[in-house]
Amino acid sequence: MEVSSRYVVTKAHIDGAPKESDFELKSESISLLLDSGSNDVIVKNLFVSIDPYQLNRMKSQSSSQIYSTLAAAINPGEAIDAYGVAKVLVSGNPEFQKDDLVVGFITWGDYSVIKPGAMLRKLDPMGFPLSHHVGILGFSGLTAYVGFFEVCKPKKGEKVFVSAASGSVGNLVGQYAKLFGCYVVGSAGSTEKVQILKEKLGFDDAFNYKEESDLKATLRRYFPDGIDIYFDNVGAEMQEAAIANMNVFGRVAVCGVISEYTDSGRKATPDMIDIVYRRIKIQGFLVTDFLNVYADFISTTCDHLRAGKMHTLEDISTGVESIPSSLIGLFSGHNIGKKMVQLAYSPIDIEV
Ligand SMILES: NC(=O)c1ccc[n+]([C@@H]2O[C@H](COP(=O)([O-])OP(=O)(O)OC[C@H]3O[C@@H](n4cnc5c(N)ncnc54)[C@H](OP(=O)(O)O)[C@@H]3O)[C@@H](O)[C@H]2O)c1
Protein backbone atom coordinates (compact mmCIF):
# COMPACT_ATOMS: atom_id res chain seq x y z
CA MET A 1 0.00 0.00 0.00
CA GLU A 2 1.11 3.57 -0.69
CA VAL A 3 0.14 6.96 0.64
CA SER A 4 0.48 10.27 -1.15
CA SER A 5 2.30 12.87 0.94
CA ARG A 6 2.49 16.59 0.31
CA TYR A 7 5.45 18.44 1.83
CA VAL A 8 6.85 21.97 1.88
CA VAL A 9 10.20 22.94 0.34
CA THR A 10 12.02 26.22 -0.30
CA LYS A 11 12.73 27.13 -3.91
CA ALA A 12 16.02 28.90 -3.15
CA HIS A 13 17.87 30.31 -0.12
CA ILE A 14 15.92 33.04 1.68
CA ASP A 15 18.09 35.92 2.84
CA GLY A 16 15.46 38.52 3.74
CA ALA A 17 11.86 38.38 4.94
CA PRO A 18 10.19 35.17 3.72
CA LYS A 19 7.26 35.36 1.29
CA GLU A 20 4.80 32.81 -0.13
CA SER A 21 6.62 32.67 -3.48
CA ASP A 22 9.78 31.38 -1.71
CA PHE A 23 8.00 28.07 -1.01
CA GLU A 24 6.31 25.31 -2.96
CA LEU A 25 4.38 22.16 -2.16
CA LYS A 26 5.74 18.91 -3.53
CA SER A 27 4.12 15.54 -3.45
CA GLU A 28 5.51 12.00 -3.26
CA SER A 29 4.23 8.46 -2.88
CA ILE A 30 5.43 6.64 0.20
CA SER A 31 5.24 2.85 0.28
CA LEU A 32 3.95 1.48 3.57
CA LEU A 33 5.85 -1.76 2.96
CA LEU A 34 9.34 -1.52 4.43
CA ASP A 35 12.29 -3.31 2.81
CA SER A 36 13.40 -6.28 4.89
CA GLY A 37 16.01 -5.17 7.44
CA SER A 38 14.91 -1.53 7.29
CA ASN A 39 14.86 0.34 10.63
CA ASP A 40 12.75 3.19 9.23
CA VAL A 41 9.60 4.37 10.96
CA ILE A 42 6.78 5.77 8.82
CA VAL A 43 4.45 8.13 10.64
CA LYS A 44 1.33 10.17 9.97
CA ASN A 45 2.18 13.71 11.05
CA LEU A 46 -0.42 15.18 13.43
CA PHE A 47 0.97 18.56 14.60
CA VAL A 48 4.16 20.30 13.46
CA SER A 49 5.86 23.21 15.13
CA ILE A 50 6.47 26.48 13.29
CA ASP A 51 9.54 28.27 14.66
CA PRO A 52 11.50 31.41 13.80
CA TYR A 53 14.87 29.55 13.72
CA GLN A 54 13.77 27.71 10.57
CA LEU A 55 14.38 30.95 8.65
CA ASN A 56 18.04 30.96 9.75
CA ARG A 57 18.33 27.44 8.34
CA MET A 58 16.94 28.66 4.99
CA LYS A 59 19.57 31.43 4.53
CA SER A 60 22.58 31.04 2.30
CA GLN A 61 24.62 31.22 5.52
CA SER A 62 23.98 31.61 9.22
CA SER A 63 25.69 30.79 12.50
CA SER A 64 22.82 28.40 13.26
CA GLN A 65 23.89 26.16 10.40
CA ILE A 66 27.40 25.78 11.83
CA TYR A 67 26.86 25.63 15.58
CA SER A 68 23.61 23.68 16.02
CA THR A 69 23.11 20.26 14.47
CA LEU A 70 19.34 20.62 14.91
CA ALA A 71 19.46 23.89 12.97
CA ALA A 72 21.54 22.67 10.04
CA ALA A 73 21.15 24.27 6.61
CA ILE A 74 17.95 23.53 4.69
CA ASN A 75 18.73 22.86 1.06
CA PRO A 76 16.26 24.20 -1.49
CA GLY A 77 14.00 21.44 -2.82
CA GLU A 78 14.49 19.14 0.18
CA ALA A 79 11.96 18.13 2.86
CA ILE A 80 12.21 20.26 6.02
CA ASP A 81 12.45 18.63 9.42
CA ALA A 82 10.62 20.16 12.38
CA TYR A 83 9.52 19.23 15.88
CA GLY A 84 6.10 17.63 16.05
CA VAL A 85 3.77 14.87 17.17
CA ALA A 86 2.87 11.92 14.92
CA LYS A 87 1.32 8.45 14.91
CA VAL A 88 3.27 5.37 13.79
CA LEU A 89 1.90 3.62 10.69
CA VAL A 90 4.71 1.11 10.09
CA SER A 91 7.89 0.48 12.03
CA GLY A 92 11.07 -1.42 11.29
CA ASN A 93 12.46 -0.14 14.58
CA PRO A 94 11.70 -2.48 17.52
CA GLU A 95 11.29 0.56 19.83
CA PHE A 96 8.08 1.61 18.05
CA GLN A 97 4.85 -0.21 17.13
CA LYS A 98 1.97 0.65 14.83
CA ASP A 99 -0.37 3.26 16.39
CA ASP A 100 2.22 4.51 18.92
CA LEU A 101 2.14 8.24 19.41
CA VAL A 102 5.60 9.74 18.99
CA VAL A 103 7.21 13.15 19.40
CA GLY A 104 10.42 14.41 17.85
CA PHE A 105 11.73 15.58 14.51
CA ILE A 106 9.29 14.83 11.70
CA THR A 107 8.77 16.81 8.48
CA TRP A 108 6.68 19.74 7.30
CA GLY A 109 4.41 17.39 5.37
CA ASP A 110 1.55 14.89 5.64
CA TYR A 111 3.74 11.89 6.43
CA SER A 112 7.38 11.36 7.48
CA VAL A 113 9.85 8.57 6.97
CA ILE A 114 12.05 8.69 10.05
CA LYS A 115 15.52 7.28 9.62
CA PRO A 116 17.48 5.57 12.45
CA GLY A 117 19.30 8.11 14.66
CA ALA A 118 16.67 10.85 14.35
CA MET A 119 15.40 12.37 17.59
CA LEU A 120 12.13 10.50 18.16
CA ARG A 121 10.53 9.00 21.26
CA LYS A 122 7.23 7.47 22.31
CA LEU A 123 4.77 10.00 23.65
CA ASP A 124 2.61 9.50 26.70
CA PRO A 125 0.17 12.43 26.43
CA MET A 126 -0.46 12.23 30.21
CA GLY A 127 -4.03 13.38 29.64
CA PHE A 128 -3.03 16.62 27.89
CA PRO A 129 -4.05 17.54 24.33
CA LEU A 130 -1.44 16.53 21.74
CA SER A 131 -0.88 20.18 20.78
CA HIS A 132 0.47 20.87 24.30
CA HIS A 133 3.34 18.47 23.55
CA VAL A 134 4.42 20.70 20.66
CA GLY A 135 4.12 23.90 22.71
CA ILE A 136 4.11 24.25 26.47
CA LEU A 137 5.37 20.68 27.08
CA GLY A 138 7.67 20.71 24.03
CA PHE A 139 10.77 22.69 23.07
CA SER A 140 9.06 26.10 23.53
CA GLY A 141 8.25 25.28 27.12
CA LEU A 142 11.69 23.84 27.79
CA THR A 143 13.32 26.94 26.24
CA ALA A 144 11.34 29.26 28.51
CA TYR A 145 12.06 27.11 31.57
CA VAL A 146 15.81 26.70 31.11
CA GLY A 147 16.29 30.23 29.78
CA PHE A 148 14.63 31.70 32.84
CA PHE A 149 15.79 29.36 35.61
CA GLU A 150 19.19 28.17 34.35
CA VAL A 151 20.43 31.20 32.41
CA CYS A 152 18.79 34.14 34.24
CA LYS A 153 19.16 32.54 37.69
CA PRO A 154 16.31 34.60 39.19
CA LYS A 155 15.82 35.65 42.79
CA LYS A 156 12.35 36.24 44.22
CA GLY A 157 11.20 39.82 43.92
CA GLU A 158 13.49 40.64 40.98
CA LYS A 159 12.18 42.75 38.12
CA VAL A 160 11.90 40.90 34.82
CA PHE A 161 11.34 42.26 31.32
CA VAL A 162 10.31 39.87 28.48
CA SER A 163 10.10 40.87 24.79
CA ALA A 164 7.85 39.09 22.25
CA ALA A 165 5.97 38.32 25.46
CA SER A 166 2.79 36.98 23.85
CA GLY A 167 4.80 34.57 21.70
CA SER A 168 5.39 30.91 22.29
CA VAL A 169 8.46 31.21 24.51
CA GLY A 170 7.80 34.71 25.89
CA ASN A 171 4.37 34.04 27.38
CA LEU A 172 5.75 31.05 29.29
CA VAL A 173 8.79 32.95 30.57
CA GLY A 174 6.42 35.55 32.01
CA GLN A 175 4.24 32.89 33.62
CA TYR A 176 7.21 31.04 35.19
CA ALA A 177 8.59 34.35 36.44
CA LYS A 178 5.28 35.32 38.06
CA LEU A 179 4.88 31.89 39.69
CA PHE A 180 8.44 32.21 41.02
CA GLY A 181 7.67 35.57 42.65
CA CYS A 182 9.15 38.15 40.28
CA TYR A 183 7.69 41.42 39.00
CA VAL A 184 7.10 40.94 35.25
CA VAL A 185 6.51 43.35 32.36
CA GLY A 186 6.16 42.19 28.75
CA SER A 187 6.27 43.92 25.39
CA ALA A 188 4.15 42.80 22.45
CA GLY A 189 2.99 44.14 19.10
CA SER A 190 -0.76 44.79 19.53
CA THR A 191 -3.40 46.00 22.00
CA GLU A 192 -5.01 42.56 21.99
CA LYS A 193 -1.71 40.89 22.91
CA VAL A 194 -1.08 43.41 25.71
CA GLN A 195 -4.55 42.70 27.10
CA ILE A 196 -3.94 38.94 27.09
CA LEU A 197 -0.66 39.37 28.97
CA LYS A 198 -2.24 41.48 31.69
CA GLU A 199 -5.69 39.93 31.96
CA LYS A 200 -5.21 36.26 31.12
CA LEU A 201 -1.59 35.52 31.99
CA GLY A 202 -1.18 37.73 35.07
CA PHE A 203 1.77 39.87 33.92
CA ASP A 204 2.14 42.88 36.24
CA ASP A 205 2.21 45.16 33.22
CA ALA A 206 2.67 45.11 29.44
CA PHE A 207 2.98 47.58 26.58
CA ASN A 208 2.67 47.71 22.80
CA TYR A 209 6.18 48.51 21.58
CA LYS A 210 4.80 49.63 18.19
CA GLU A 211 3.16 52.61 19.92
CA GLU A 212 6.39 53.76 21.58
CA SER A 213 8.88 56.08 19.91
CA ASP A 214 11.61 56.06 22.60
CA LEU A 215 12.07 52.54 24.00
CA LYS A 216 14.67 53.62 26.57
CA ALA A 217 12.21 56.13 28.05
CA THR A 218 9.38 53.58 27.87
CA LEU A 219 11.33 51.03 29.88
CA ARG A 220 12.35 53.73 32.39
CA ARG A 221 8.61 54.36 32.90
CA TYR A 222 7.78 50.68 33.43
CA PHE A 223 10.87 50.00 35.57
CA PRO A 224 11.58 53.12 37.64
CA ASP A 225 13.84 50.97 39.88
CA GLY A 226 15.60 49.26 36.93
CA ILE A 227 15.49 45.82 35.32
CA ASP A 228 17.24 42.84 36.94
CA ILE A 229 16.55 40.29 34.19
CA TYR A 230 15.90 40.82 30.49
CA PHE A 231 14.69 37.78 28.52
CA ASP A 232 15.52 38.83 24.97
CA ASN A 233 13.55 37.34 22.10
CA VAL A 234 13.95 40.21 19.64
CA GLY A 235 17.42 41.88 19.76
CA ALA A 236 18.17 45.26 18.07
CA GLU A 237 16.78 48.48 19.65
CA MET A 238 14.81 46.62 22.34
CA GLN A 239 17.98 44.98 23.60
CA GLU A 240 19.80 48.35 23.65
CA ALA A 241 16.91 49.94 25.58
CA ALA A 242 16.71 47.09 28.10
CA ILE A 243 20.46 47.18 28.76
CA ALA A 244 20.31 50.97 29.24
CA ASN A 245 17.77 50.32 32.03
CA MET A 246 19.49 47.39 33.76
CA ASN A 247 20.53 47.31 37.37
CA VAL A 248 23.99 46.42 38.61
CA PHE A 249 24.61 42.65 38.18
CA GLY A 250 21.64 42.41 35.78
CA ARG A 251 21.36 39.36 33.51
CA VAL A 252 20.32 39.23 29.86
CA ALA A 253 19.34 35.84 28.43
CA VAL A 254 19.59 36.14 24.66
CA CYS A 255 17.11 33.51 23.55
CA GLY A 256 16.69 34.92 20.05
CA VAL A 257 16.90 38.12 18.02
CA ILE A 258 13.92 37.76 15.70
CA SER A 259 13.96 41.39 14.54
CA GLU A 260 17.44 40.75 13.11
CA TYR A 261 16.57 37.46 11.32
CA THR A 262 14.92 39.16 8.36
CA ASP A 263 17.37 42.09 8.08
CA SER A 264 21.10 41.43 8.34
CA GLY A 265 21.68 45.20 8.68
CA ARG A 266 19.82 45.41 12.02
CA LYS A 267 22.09 44.81 15.00
CA ALA A 268 21.90 45.54 18.70
CA THR A 269 24.72 47.86 19.71
CA PRO A 270 24.31 48.14 23.49
CA ASP A 271 26.44 50.61 25.42
CA MET A 272 29.46 48.51 26.39
CA ILE A 273 30.48 50.97 29.12
CA ASP A 274 27.10 50.33 30.81
CA ILE A 275 27.83 46.62 30.59
CA VAL A 276 31.24 47.03 32.26
CA TYR A 277 30.30 49.38 35.08
CA ARG A 278 26.95 47.76 35.86
CA ARG A 279 28.58 44.29 35.61
CA ILE A 280 25.82 43.04 33.32
CA LYS A 281 25.98 39.42 32.16
CA ILE A 282 24.70 38.72 28.63
CA GLN A 283 24.38 35.05 27.71
CA GLY A 284 23.15 33.45 24.52
CA PHE A 285 21.85 29.91 24.95
CA LEU A 286 20.35 27.01 23.04
CA VAL A 287 17.63 24.90 24.61
CA THR A 288 19.48 21.77 23.50
CA ASP A 289 22.30 22.60 25.94
CA PHE A 290 19.90 21.88 28.81
CA LEU A 291 18.25 18.55 27.99
CA ASN A 292 19.39 17.33 31.43
CA VAL A 293 16.72 19.62 32.96
CA TYR A 294 13.91 18.00 30.91
CA ALA A 295 12.48 15.73 33.66
CA ASP A 296 12.35 18.59 36.15
CA PHE A 297 10.74 20.87 33.53
CA ILE A 298 8.04 18.33 32.64
CA SER A 299 7.07 17.50 36.20
CA THR A 300 6.97 21.18 37.29
CA THR A 301 5.03 22.31 34.22
CA CYS A 302 2.52 19.43 34.35
CA ASP A 303 1.90 20.23 38.04
CA HIS A 304 1.29 23.92 37.21
CA LEU A 305 -1.07 22.98 34.36
CA ARG A 306 -3.05 20.51 36.47
CA ALA A 307 -3.34 23.06 39.27
CA GLY A 308 -4.60 25.66 36.77
CA LYS A 309 -1.62 27.91 37.59
CA MET A 310 -0.34 28.08 34.00
CA HIS A 311 -2.32 28.82 30.86
CA THR A 312 -1.66 27.73 27.30
CA LEU A 313 -1.68 30.05 24.31
CA GLU A 314 -1.83 28.07 21.07
CA ASP A 315 -2.27 29.36 17.54
CA ILE A 316 -3.15 26.44 15.27
CA SER A 317 -3.55 26.52 11.48
CA THR A 318 -4.61 23.47 9.49
CA GLY A 319 -3.18 21.68 6.49
CA VAL A 320 0.25 21.42 4.89
CA GLU A 321 -0.57 24.30 2.57
CA SER A 322 -0.77 26.67 5.56
CA ILE A 323 2.82 25.99 6.68
CA PRO A 324 4.51 28.73 4.57
CA SER A 325 2.06 31.47 5.66
CA SER A 326 2.37 30.30 9.27
CA LEU A 327 6.16 30.72 9.15
CA ILE A 328 5.91 34.06 7.34
CA GLY A 329 3.40 35.32 9.92
CA LEU A 330 5.88 34.88 12.79
CA PHE A 331 7.96 37.75 11.39
CA SER A 332 5.06 40.18 11.37
CA GLY A 333 3.44 39.13 14.63
CA HIS A 334 0.41 37.28 13.22
CA ASN A 335 0.59 34.59 15.90
CA ILE A 336 -0.59 34.73 19.48
CA GLY A 337 1.21 32.03 21.44
CA LYS A 338 2.63 28.82 20.04
CA LYS A 339 2.30 28.62 16.27
CA MET A 340 1.75 25.12 14.92
CA VAL A 341 -0.02 23.38 12.07
CA GLN A 342 -2.45 20.50 12.50
CA LEU A 343 -2.06 17.89 9.78
CA ALA A 344 -4.73 15.35 10.63
CA TYR A 345 -8.43 15.90 10.93
CA SER A 346 -9.91 12.58 11.92
CA PRO A 347 -10.58 12.30 15.66
CA ILE A 348 -9.11 8.78 15.44
CA ASP A 349 -5.78 10.36 14.53
CA ILE A 350 -5.69 13.02 17.20
CA GLU A 351 -7.71 11.46 20.01
CA VAL A 352 -5.67 10.85 23.15
N1 LIG B 1 17.69 29.74 22.04
C1 LIG B 1 16.82 28.75 21.80
O1 LIG B 1 17.09 27.57 22.03
C2 LIG B 1 15.47 29.12 21.24
C3 LIG B 1 14.42 28.19 21.20
C4 LIG B 1 13.15 28.62 20.74
C5 LIG B 1 13.01 29.93 20.30
N2 LIG B 1 14.07 30.77 20.31
C6 LIG B 1 13.94 32.18 19.90
O2 LIG B 1 13.00 32.79 20.78
C7 LIG B 1 12.32 33.84 20.09
C8 LIG B 1 10.82 33.60 20.19
O3 LIG B 1 10.51 32.40 19.51
P1 LIG B 1 9.04 31.81 19.54
O4 LIG B 1 9.10 30.46 18.96
O5 LIG B 1 8.49 31.99 20.90
O6 LIG B 1 8.30 32.76 18.52
P2 LIG B 1 7.04 33.63 18.83
O7 LIG B 1 7.44 34.64 19.88
O8 LIG B 1 5.87 32.77 19.11
O9 LIG B 1 6.74 34.36 17.46
C9 LIG B 1 7.52 35.40 17.03
C10 LIG B 1 7.02 36.75 17.59
O10 LIG B 1 8.08 37.69 17.52
C11 LIG B 1 7.56 38.97 17.39
N3 LIG B 1 8.31 39.69 16.35
C12 LIG B 1 8.41 39.36 15.05
N4 LIG B 1 9.16 40.27 14.38
C13 LIG B 1 9.52 41.20 15.32
C14 LIG B 1 10.29 42.40 15.26
N5 LIG B 1 10.85 42.82 14.12
N6 LIG B 1 10.45 43.10 16.41
C15 LIG B 1 9.90 42.69 17.57
N7 LIG B 1 9.15 41.58 17.68
C16 LIG B 1 8.96 40.84 16.57
C17 LIG B 1 6.08 38.86 17.00
O11 LIG B 1 5.28 39.30 18.09
P3 LIG B 1 4.89 40.85 18.28
O12 LIG B 1 3.47 40.99 17.84
O13 LIG B 1 5.06 41.04 19.75
O14 LIG B 1 5.82 41.67 17.45
C18 LIG B 1 5.90 37.37 16.75
O15 LIG B 1 4.63 36.93 17.12
C19 LIG B 1 12.84 33.83 18.66
O16 LIG B 1 13.87 34.79 18.56
C20 LIG B 1 13.40 32.43 18.51
O17 LIG B 1 14.37 32.34 17.52
C21 LIG B 1 15.28 30.38 20.77
The ligand as an SDF file (V2000), in Angstrom:
LIG
                    3D

 48 52  0  0  0  0  0  0  0  0999 V2000
   17.6880   29.7380   22.0370 N   0  0  0  0  0  0  0  0  0  0  0  0
   16.8230   28.7460   21.7990 C   0  0  0  0  0  0  0  0  0  0  0  0
   17.0860   27.5680   22.0310 O   0  0  0  0  0  0  0  0  0  0  0  0
   15.4720   29.1170   21.2390 C   0  0  0  0  0  0  0  0  0  0  0  0
   14.4230   28.1880   21.1990 C   0  0  0  0  0  0  0  0  0  0  0  0
   13.1540   28.6180   20.7350 C   0  0  0  0  0  0  0  0  0  0  0  0
   13.0060   29.9300   20.2950 C   0  0  0  0  0  0  0  0  0  0  0  0
   14.0660   30.7740   20.3060 N   0  0  0  0  0  0  0  0  0  0  0  0
   13.9370   32.1780   19.9040 C   0  0  0  0  0  0  0  0  0  0  0  0
   13.0030   32.7870   20.7760 O   0  0  0  0  0  0  0  0  0  0  0  0
   12.3220   33.8440   20.0920 C   0  0  0  0  0  0  0  0  0  0  0  0
   10.8190   33.6030   20.1940 C   0  0  0  0  0  0  0  0  0  0  0  0
   10.5060   32.3970   19.5100 O   0  0  0  0  0  0  0  0  0  0  0  0
    9.0390   31.8080   19.5370 P   0  0  0  0  0  0  0  0  0  0  0  0
    9.0980   30.4600   18.9640 O   0  0  0  0  0  0  0  0  0  0  0  0
    8.4920   31.9860   20.9030 O   0  0  0  0  0  0  0  0  0  0  0  0
    8.3000   32.7580   18.5180 O   0  0  0  0  0  0  0  0  0  0  0  0
    7.0370   33.6290   18.8260 P   0  0  0  0  0  0  0  0  0  0  0  0
    7.4380   34.6380   19.8790 O   0  0  0  0  0  0  0  0  0  0  0  0
    5.8680   32.7720   19.1070 O   0  0  0  0  0  0  0  0  0  0  0  0
    6.7430   34.3620   17.4600 O   0  0  0  0  0  0  0  0  0  0  0  0
    7.5190   35.4040   17.0270 C   0  0  0  0  0  0  0  0  0  0  0  0
    7.0180   36.7470   17.5930 C   0  0  0  0  0  0  0  0  0  0  0  0
    8.0760   37.6870   17.5210 O   0  0  0  0  0  0  0  0  0  0  0  0
    7.5630   38.9740   17.3930 C   0  0  0  0  0  0  0  0  0  0  0  0
    8.3060   39.6950   16.3520 N   0  0  0  0  0  0  0  0  0  0  0  0
    8.4100   39.3630   15.0490 C   0  0  0  0  0  0  0  0  0  0  0  0
    9.1600   40.2710   14.3830 N   0  0  0  0  0  0  0  0  0  0  0  0
    9.5160   41.2010   15.3200 C   0  0  0  0  0  0  0  0  0  0  0  0
   10.2860   42.4020   15.2620 C   0  0  0  0  0  0  0  0  0  0  0  0
   10.8500   42.8170   14.1180 N   0  0  0  0  0  0  0  0  0  0  0  0
   10.4510   43.0990   16.4090 N   0  0  0  0  0  0  0  0  0  0  0  0
    9.8980   42.6860   17.5670 C   0  0  0  0  0  0  0  0  0  0  0  0
    9.1480   41.5790   17.6760 N   0  0  0  0  0  0  0  0  0  0  0  0
    8.9640   40.8380   16.5730 C   0  0  0  0  0  0  0  0  0  0  0  0
    6.0830   38.8620   16.9960 C   0  0  0  0  0  0  0  0  0  0  0  0
    5.2850   39.2980   18.0910 O   0  0  0  0  0  0  0  0  0  0  0  0
    4.8900   40.8500   18.2820 P   0  0  0  0  0  0  0  0  0  0  0  0
    3.4710   40.9930   17.8370 O   0  0  0  0  0  0  0  0  0  0  0  0
    5.0610   41.0380   19.7520 O   0  0  0  0  0  0  0  0  0  0  0  0
    5.8190   41.6710   17.4460 O   0  0  0  0  0  0  0  0  0  0  0  0
    5.9040   37.3720   16.7510 C   0  0  0  0  0  0  0  0  0  0  0  0
    4.6300   36.9280   17.1210 O   0  0  0  0  0  0  0  0  0  0  0  0
   12.8440   33.8330   18.6630 C   0  0  0  0  0  0  0  0  0  0  0  0
   13.8670   34.7890   18.5580 O   0  0  0  0  0  0  0  0  0  0  0  0
   13.3990   32.4320   18.5150 C   0  0  0  0  0  0  0  0  0  0  0  0
   14.3750   32.3450   17.5250 O   0  0  0  0  0  0  0  0  0  0  0  0
   15.2850   30.3850   20.7670 C   0  0  0  0  0  0  0  0  0  0  0  0
  1  2  1  0
  2  3  2  0
  2  4  1  0
  4  5  1  0
  4 48  2  0
  5  6  2  0
  6  7  1  0
  7  8  2  0
  8  9  1  0
  8 48  1  0
  9 10  1  0
  9 46  1  0
 10 11  1  0
 11 12  1  0
 11 44  1  0
 12 13  1  0
 13 14  1  0
 14 15  2  0
 14 16  1  0
 14 17  1  0
 17 18  1  0
 18 19  2  0
 18 20  1  0
 18 21  1  0
 21 22  1  0
 22 23  1  0
 23 24  1  0
 23 42  1  0
 24 25  1  0
 25 26  1  0
 25 36  1  0
 26 27  1  0
 26 35  1  0
 27 28  2  0
 28 29  1  0
 29 30  1  0
 29 35  2  0
 30 31  1  0
 30 32  2  0
 32 33  1  0
 33 34  2  0
 34 35  1  0
 36 37  1  0
 36 42  1  0
 37 38  1  0
 38 39  2  0
 38 40  1  0
 38 41  1  0
 42 43  1  0
 44 45  1  0
 44 46  1  0
 46 47  1  0
M  CHG  2   8   1  16  -1
M  END
$$$$
